[in-house]
Structures are given as C-alpha cells and as structure tokens.
Amino acid sequence: MKTVFTTGEAAKICKVSQQTIIRCFDSGQLKGFRVPGSRFRRIPREQLYSFMRDNGIPTDALDSGQRKLLVVDDDQDLVDLMVDQFERDGRFEVRSVNNGFGAGMLIKEFRPDLVVLDIMLPDINGMEVCQLVRSDKSMDSVRIVCISGMVEEERIQKLRDAGANDFLKKPFDIDVLSQRVCELLEMEPAPTS
C-alpha cells in the first residue's frame, strides 16, 4: 500500500487538477513536505485522507486502491462480459447501468475514473452523456471510451469533439477494450489468460 503521494497522484485520487492540489498544499490546506533539495511536494497517506474527508471528497479510491469503472450499455450480455473481464482483473471496482439517465446519475455519485459508454442508448444518446461529463470541471480527469456499431468517421469525430477519449467499433475483442482502458488510465496492461 502506497504511503506517500506526488501532487499528480493526489490529484487523480481526489479527481481534481494537479494545480488545485498544489494550491491547497501551498496554502497549508493540504499538509505534506517538500523533497529536500527540490521543489517537489509529497503528501503522506494520512494527510491526504484527512484532506479528502474534511473537503467531502469520497475516500474509497484511497481506501481500496482500485480504479473505478462504469459500464453503460443496454445489451446485458455485453455488459456481463465487460463487468466479468474487469472484475477478474482485480484492479477495478465496476458498476454498470443500461441507460443514459442512469449513467448521468451514477457518474455524479460513483465518480468513475473511466466510463465505457455505448452511443445508442434507449433514452438519451451517448454523445449527450459525454457532453454532460465534460461540462463539469470536477470530472476533467474522467476518461471515456465510446463503443458502437456505427462507424462513420464524421460521427466518431463528433464523439471525440464531445469529449470521448477513445472509440471501439462493435463487435470488439474484450482484451482490446481492456488494453485501451489500461492505456487511458496509465496502468500496466492486464495479464492475458
């Protein structure tokens, strides 16, 4: 278990910008120390935990060390396949929902690190969900992988413009999705079985 964090790591855990963490550190709101002979700031686990608790930031990311993943798709078989893949990996806490409205609610409550988002949902489309996430500055670090059977390059570009970080065409290889998720979250690839 990690006991000391860089400002970048603390920012990812708190789901805020690194500049916010640096400002809080420099103002004394977030306690820590500077590495002797450098400008680097370090934050001990217990100080980060206190800061998160005092500011109403959920501490579960710090507690579990797992990355949070939200799967949004109305195809239950595909959802089951994706959830199973990421739960077996062991490094993810996974939740799923089958519509855009539920996705919007769960994104705010669960605060995932990454969303796997189907574009064709029964209520609102995935592009609207992308725009909702990107309109909230506190969710700038959330990564979005859109999935869909549609392939027009123009629509894929519109998704990227709306805030998607990646796109996979259905049907896709589940190991390819896993690899892309790990790349976006800057994690080591999952071992292949």
C-alpha positions as CSV (number, residue, x, y, z in Angstrom):
1,M,0.0,0.0,0.0
2,K,1.3,3.4,-1.0
3,T,2.1,5.7,1.9
4,V,3.3,8.9,0.2
5,F,1.9,10.5,-2.9
6,T,3.0,13.1,-5.5
7,T,0.7,16.0,-6.3
8,G,-0.2,14.3,-9.6
9,E,-1.2,11.1,-7.8
10,A,-3.1,13.0,-5.2
11,A,-5.0,14.9,-8.0
12,K,-6.0,11.6,-9.7
13,I,-7.2,10.1,-6.4
14,C,-9.2,13.3,-5.5
15,K,-10.4,13.8,-9.1
16,V,-9.2,17.4,-9.2
17,S,-6.5,19.1,-11.2
18,Q,-2.9,18.9,-10.1
19,Q,-2.9,22.7,-9.9
20,T,-5.7,22.5,-7.3
21,I,-3.6,20.1,-5.2
22,I,-0.6,22.4,-5.5
23,R,-2.6,25.4,-4.4
24,C,-4.1,23.5,-1.4
25,F,-0.6,22.3,-0.5
26,D,1.0,25.8,-0.8
27,S,-1.8,27.4,1.2
28,G,-1.4,24.9,4.0
29,Q,-4.9,23.3,3.5
30,L,-3.2,20.0,2.5
31,K,-0.3,19.0,4.7
32,G,2.9,17.4,3.4
33,F,6.5,18.1,2.8
34,R,9.0,19.1,0.1
35,V,11.7,16.7,-1.1
36,P,15.0,18.1,0.3
37,G,16.9,20.0,-2.4
38,S,14.0,20.2,-4.8
39,R,10.6,21.9,-5.4
40,F,8.8,18.5,-5.4
41,R,5.9,18.2,-2.9
42,R,4.9,14.9,-1.2
43,I,1.8,14.1,0.7
44,P,1.6,11.3,3.3
45,R,-1.4,9.0,3.1
46,E,-2.9,10.1,6.4
47,Q,-2.7,13.8,5.4
48,L,-4.4,13.1,2.1
49,Y,-7.1,11.1,3.8
50,S,-7.8,13.9,6.3
51,F,-7.8,16.5,3.5
52,M,-10.3,14.3,1.5
53,R,-12.5,13.7,4.5
54,D,-12.5,17.4,5.5
55,N,-13.4,18.5,2.0
56,G,-16.2,15.9,1.4
57,I,-14.2,14.0,-1.2
58,P,-15.0,10.3,-1.2
59,T,-12.1,8.4,0.3
60,D,-12.9,5.0,-1.2
61,A,-10.4,5.4,-4.1
62,L,-7.7,5.9,-1.4
63,D,-9.0,3.0,0.7
64,S,-9.2,0.4,-2.0
65,G,-6.5,1.4,-4.4
66,Q,-8.9,0.2,-7.2
67,R,-9.8,2.2,-10.2
68,K,-13.5,2.9,-10.7
69,L,-15.0,1.8,-14.0
70,L,-18.6,2.5,-15.1
71,V,-20.1,0.4,-18.0
72,V,-23.0,1.9,-19.8
73,D,-24.8,-0.3,-22.4
74,D,-28.3,-1.7,-22.9
75,D,-27.0,-5.0,-24.2
76,Q,-27.0,-7.1,-20.9
77,D,-24.9,-9.9,-22.4
78,L,-22.2,-7.4,-23.4
79,V,-22.4,-5.7,-20.0
80,D,-21.9,-9.0,-18.2
81,L,-18.9,-9.8,-20.4
82,M,-17.2,-6.4,-19.7
83,V,-18.0,-6.5,-16.0
84,D,-16.7,-10.0,-15.7
85,Q,-13.5,-9.1,-17.5
86,F,-12.7,-6.1,-15.3
87,E,-13.7,-7.7,-12.0
88,R,-11.4,-10.7,-12.8
89,D,-8.6,-8.3,-13.4
90,G,-8.9,-7.3,-9.7
91,R,-7.8,-3.7,-10.1
92,F,-11.2,-2.3,-10.8
93,E,-14.4,-1.5,-8.9
94,V,-17.0,-1.9,-11.6
95,R,-20.6,-0.7,-11.8
96,S,-23.0,-0.8,-14.7
97,V,-26.2,0.9,-15.9
98,N,-28.3,0.3,-19.0
99,N,-29.5,3.9,-19.9
100,G,-28.2,7.4,-20.3
101,F,-30.2,8.9,-17.5
102,G,-28.9,6.3,-15.0
103,A,-25.4,6.9,-16.4
104,G,-25.7,10.6,-15.6
105,M,-26.8,10.0,-12.1
106,L,-24.2,7.3,-11.4
107,I,-21.3,9.3,-12.8
108,K,-22.0,12.1,-10.3
109,E,-22.5,9.6,-7.4
110,F,-19.8,6.9,-8.2
111,R,-17.2,9.4,-9.8
112,P,-15.6,6.8,-12.0
113,D,-12.1,7.0,-13.4
114,L,-13.3,5.7,-16.7
115,V,-16.7,5.2,-18.5
116,V,-17.2,2.6,-21.2
117,L,-20.2,4.2,-23.0
118,D,-22.5,2.8,-25.6
119,I,-23.6,5.5,-28.0
120,M,-27.0,4.0,-28.9
121,L,-28.9,4.1,-25.6
122,P,-32.7,3.7,-25.2
123,D,-33.3,7.2,-23.7
124,I,-30.5,9.8,-24.4
125,N,-27.6,9.1,-26.7
126,G,-24.0,8.7,-25.5
127,M,-22.9,12.0,-27.1
128,E,-25.2,13.8,-24.6
129,V,-23.6,11.8,-21.7
130,C,-20.1,12.8,-23.0
131,Q,-21.2,16.4,-23.0
132,L,-22.7,16.1,-19.5
133,V,-19.4,14.8,-18.1
134,R,-17.3,17.4,-20.0
135,S,-19.5,20.2,-18.8
136,D,-18.5,19.5,-15.1
137,K,-14.9,20.7,-14.5
138,S,-14.6,18.4,-11.5
139,M,-14.8,15.5,-13.9
140,D,-12.0,16.6,-16.2
141,S,-9.9,13.5,-15.3
142,V,-12.7,11.0,-16.2
143,R,-11.8,9.0,-19.3
144,I,-14.5,8.0,-21.8
145,V,-14.3,5.1,-24.2
146,C,-17.3,5.1,-26.6
147,I,-18.5,1.9,-28.2
148,S,-20.9,1.5,-31.0
149,G,-21.7,-0.5,-34.2
150,M,-21.8,2.8,-36.2
151,V,-18.6,3.6,-37.9
152,E,-19.0,6.8,-39.9
153,E,-15.7,8.7,-39.4
154,E,-17.7,12.0,-39.1
155,R,-19.7,10.7,-36.2
156,I,-16.7,9.3,-34.5
157,Q,-15.0,12.7,-34.8
158,K,-18.2,14.3,-33.3
159,L,-17.9,12.0,-30.3
160,R,-14.2,13.0,-29.8
161,D,-15.2,16.6,-30.1
162,A,-17.9,16.0,-27.4
163,G,-15.2,14.6,-25.1
164,A,-14.7,10.9,-25.9
165,N,-11.1,9.8,-25.4
166,D,-11.3,6.6,-27.5
167,F,-13.7,4.7,-29.7
168,L,-14.2,1.0,-30.4
169,K,-16.4,-0.5,-33.1
170,K,-18.8,-3.3,-32.0
171,P,-18.2,-6.2,-32.1
172,F,-14.8,-5.8,-30.5
173,D,-12.3,-8.1,-28.7
174,I,-12.7,-7.8,-25.0
175,D,-8.9,-7.9,-24.5
176,V,-8.5,-4.9,-26.8
177,L,-11.0,-3.0,-24.7
178,S,-9.1,-4.0,-21.6
179,Q,-5.8,-2.8,-23.1
180,R,-7.3,0.5,-24.2
181,V,-8.8,1.1,-20.7
182,C,-5.4,0.4,-19.1
183,E,-3.6,2.8,-21.5
184,L,-6.1,5.6,-20.8
185,L,-5.7,5.1,-17.0
186,E,-1.9,4.8,-17.4
187,M,-1.9,1.3,-15.9
188,E,0.1,-1.8,-16.8
189,P,-1.9,-4.0,-19.2
190,A,-3.8,-6.8,-17.6
191,P,-2.0,-10.2,-17.8
192,T,-3.5,-12.3,-20.6
193,S,-5.1,-15.5,-19.5
